[in-house]
Amino acid sequence: MRMNNAMISHSPKSGVDAGEVLQHLPAMAQEVLHWLEPRPGSLLVDCTLGGGGHAELLLEKIAPAGRLVGIDRDPASVAHAAARLSRFGDSFSPLRGDYREIRDQLDHLGIGQVDAILADLGVSSLQLLDPQRGFGFAADGPLDMRFDPSSGETAAGLLERLDEKELARLLRRHGEQPQAGAIARAIKRAMERGPVTRTTQLAGIVASAVRWASRPGRSGRSLGRRPRRSRTHPATRTFMALRIAVNDELSGLDRFIEDAATCLRTGGRLCVISFHSLEDRIVKQTFRSLASRCVCPPGLPVCGCGRSNLLRVLTPRSVTPSPAETEGNPRARSARLRAAERL
């Protein structure tokens, strides 16, 4: 669904204290600054504004002569960032919208091409810390998970709509959950006794299902594939899979990257941070595709096929967080950064 392009300037409305959010650092902050190379006077776009952590660091490099356009689907995130970054004045333009419509968003602002674009595909601390949003299960809340709470199907509605096989398929694909079948079966059996609508309720069902599926059977063999020891809660992959499905996060990611590339000036940088192997695979493959569009034989003085390359890949392999960062910010441990430059 197309988002409202209205500029946002009102105060944040959230069930979490703003000071609490500021304690959580944006993922791979120094790597973002390194690959985007923000300079005074630059025109930048943060496609996934979140709590404004990356945007703040970038604005400190480009203001007051530069400008950063911050886009987010979540109205609470946009409002929070607008208040947090108000000191930058006209250098910061918060905008509610879908990053996959970046071309339309910039056209709306009368902007042609920009110097750098950032897309951090993870969930923001602002969302995770608010139990009313339903993204986590540290505290109980409604099973919502929508980036835009004003539209779309909630996670509880998705669980109600899918049958057991469809749910298992979703958990296997989006969550890479090895015990997807056992979890889907446990959820559906629980729903026979009543609706599953709360985060801690779902987390408990999943944890019990994983423990049951991993116990040894009478023959001494496991009843299911035993999970590797992990620091993460057994329900983490299930929640991630549902969130990806609720917000349709994988759809259009490849098209966004191509559109973003066309929005860059020559020499402009595009940086994408993903937290899921499926996202990272799409980013990697799309970068490679845009960097190898020309099919002319080597040695031709000019391109004759009309399919000139759009990007030069700057990170042949994904860049991962430093050990120091993952120690201080465990949420960043699954982050993968890739960067490219417009030709």
N, C-alpha and C positions, 0 to 999 in steps of 0.2 A: 504494500500500500504506500502511495506517495505521501511524504511527510509535509507538514506545514513549513513553509520557508520563512515565516515571520522571524524577525530578529528578537532575541530574548534579552531582557535587561532587568527583570525583577529579581527579588530576593529568593534564595533557595528554599524549597519546601521539601523537607526530608525528615525521616524518623531517626536520623543519626546526626550526632554533633559534628560540625565542620572541623573542629580542632582535632577530633579523633581521626578523621580522614587524612589530615595533613601529616600524621605520624607514619603513613605508609608511602614509601617511595615508589615512583614510577619505575617500571621494569626497564633495565638496561639503559639507564639515563645517559651515562657517559658514552656508550656505544652509539646512541641516537645522535648526540652532539657531534661525534666523530664522523659519522657517515653522512649526515645531512649538511654539515659545514655551514651553519647559520652565521650570517654576517650582518653588521649594522645596515639597515635599510632594506633587508631582504623581505620578500613576500612569500609567506609560508602557509600551509594548510595542515591542521591536525584533524584528521578525518574521524577520529574516535576520541573526543575530548575527555570523557570521563570526569574525574575529579580535577583535571587541569594541571596535573603534575608535570607532564612533558611540556605542555603549553607554557607553563611558567618558566621553565628552563630555557626554552627557545625564545620567549619574549625578552628575557634578560639579555640575550645576545643580539637581538635585532632592533629593539626599541631605542629611542622614540621614533626614529625615521622609518622603521620597518613596520610590517603589519602581519598579523597572524589571524587566519580565519579558523575558528574552532567549530566542528560539526559533531553532533551527537543525536541519536534517536531518542535518548532518554531526556525528557523535559527537566527532571530533577537534576540531572548531571549538568545540563546546560545552565540552569539557574544558579547552581552552586559555583560553577566555574566563572560565571559572569560576576558574581559577588567577590570571589577570591581574587580575580585578576582585574578588578575595576581600576586599580592604581595605574594600569598601563593605558588607560584612556582609549583614544581612537586607534591605538595600535592593536587592540584586540577586538575582533568581531565574532561574538558567539552566535551560532546558528543552529536551530533545531532542524534535523534532517537525516537522511539515510546516506551514509558515505558512498554507497553504490550509485548514487545519483550525483556524483561530484561535478560532472559537467554542467548539469542543470543548476546546481547550487552556485557555482561560480558565475555562470551566465546571469543568474538572478542578481548577483552583486556587481555585475558589470566588469568582471575580472576575466581576462583572456588567459595568459599563461603565468605560472608561478615559478619560484626558485626551488622549492622543496615541498614534498608531501610526506606525511607520516600517517601510518595506520597501525594502531596497537589493537589487535583483535581480541584481547582478553577482557574479562569482566573487571570493572573498576572497583576500588575499595569502597567507594561511596555506595555501590550496589550491594557488595558482599556484606558490609557492616550493618545494613538496614534489614532486620529480620522480616519486615513487612513486604519486602520485595521477593523473598522466597528463593534467592540464589544459593544460599548456604543453609547449614543445619546446626551451626553452633548454638543458635537460639531458635526457638519455635516461631514459625510464621506461616502464612498462607502459601500454598504451593502455586506460586504465580510464575516467576522467571521471565516475564516480558520486559524487554528493554523499554518499550513504550507501553506503559500501563493503561493507556486509553484505548487500545485496540488490539485485536488478535486473540488467539486462544491461549488460555493459561496452561501450565503444566498439568494441573489437576484435570482440566478438560481434555487434554491430550491422552492422559492415562485412561480416562473414561471412554474415549472414542476408540482407541486401538484394541484389537483383540490380542490374545497372548502371543501368537506367532508374529504379528506386526510389531509388537512391543519388543520382543526378543531380537528381531531383525534391527530395529532402531538402536537398541543398546549395543548390539554387536558392531554396527557400522559407525555410529557417531561416538560411542564410548569405548570401542575396542575392548569390550567387556567379555572375558573368556567364559564367565558363568552367566551369560545373558539369558539362557533358557531357564535356569533355576530361579533367577531373579524375577523374570517376567511371570513365571508360574506363581511365585510367592505373592507378587503384587496382585495378580488377578484373584487368587484365592482370598486374600485379605479383603478385596473389594466386594466379594460375595457377602461378607459380614457387615459391610458398611463402606461409605466413600472414603477414599484416601485423599485428604485435602490439606495436610499439614506437613511441614518439612521434616520435623523430627519423627513424625509417624512413618514417613516414607524411608527415612534413613534407618530406622529400627528394623523395618521389614527387610530392607536390602542386606543389612549386616547379619541378620538371622539367616537369610537365604544363603549368603556366602559361607557362613560357618557350617550350615547343614550340608551344603554341596561339597565341602572340603573334608568332612570327617571320613575316616576309614570305614569301609563296609565290613560285613562279616567275613568276607574272604580275605580281608587285609588290604584290599585295594580301595582307593579313594572312590567315593560316589560321584565325584566330579573332578574337574581339573583343579588341582591345588594352587591357590594364588601365591605368587612370590611375596616374600616378606616385604612390607612397604610401610613407609611413614604416613601414608595417606589413609584416610578412613575408607572402609569398603564401599561406601555409598558415593564416593567422589566421582567415579566414572559414570555412574547412573545419573547423577545430577548434571554432569557436563553434557551427556547425551541428550537429556531432555531439554536443557537450555538451548543447545544448538538447533534442535528440532523446532522448539517454540518460536525462536527468532529467525529461523531459516538462514542460519549464518553462513552456510557453505554456498548457497545459491547466489550466483552473480559475482563471486569473488574474482574469478578470472576476467570477467568483463570490466569490473572496477579497475583492476590493474592496468588493463589496456587503456581505458578512459583516462586514468590518472597519468599515464605516460604521455598521452597527447596534450595534457594540461601543463606539462613541464616545458620550460624554456630549454634551449640547447644547453647542455651542461647541468641542468637541474637534476636533483636527486629524489628518488623514491625509496622509502624505507618502510618495510612491513614487519611487524612482530607478531608471530603466531604462537599459540600455546597447545596446539593439537596437531598430530602428525598429518591428518587429512588436510588441514589448512596449509601447513607448511609444504605439503606435496603440490597443492594447487599453485601456491606462490612460486615455488621452484620451477614447475613446468611452464607456467605462464611467462615468467622472466626469460627462460630459455627460448620459448617460442618467439617472443618479441625481440630477442637478440639474434635470431637466426632466420629471419623472414626471407632475406635475399637468397635466391637459388642460382645466381649467376656463377659460371665457372671462375675459379680464382684467377687473378691476373687481369681481368677486364678493367680498363681505366675508369669506367662509369657503370652504374647499375643499369642493366638492360631489361630486367624482369619486372621492374616497377614495384618491387616488394622490398623497399629499403628497410634496414633494421631500425627499430625504434629505440632500443635500449642497449647499453653495455652493462653486463652483470659485474658488480663490484665484489660480490661475495660468492665465489664458486661453491663454497660450503656455508651452511648456516652458521651464524655467530651465536655462541651460547654465553650465558652469564658467567661471570667470574666466580670462583669459589667463595670469595669474600662477599659477593652480593647474595648468593644463595644462602650463605650462613646468616646474613642479617635480614634477608627478605625471602623466606622460603617459597612464597607465592611465585617468585621469578624462576624457580628451578626448571620449569618446562618451557621457558621462553626460547624462541628461535628467531633470530633477526636475519633478514636478507635485504640487500640494498642494490640499486641499479641507477644508472645515469642516462639521461636522455641524450641521444646522438643528434 
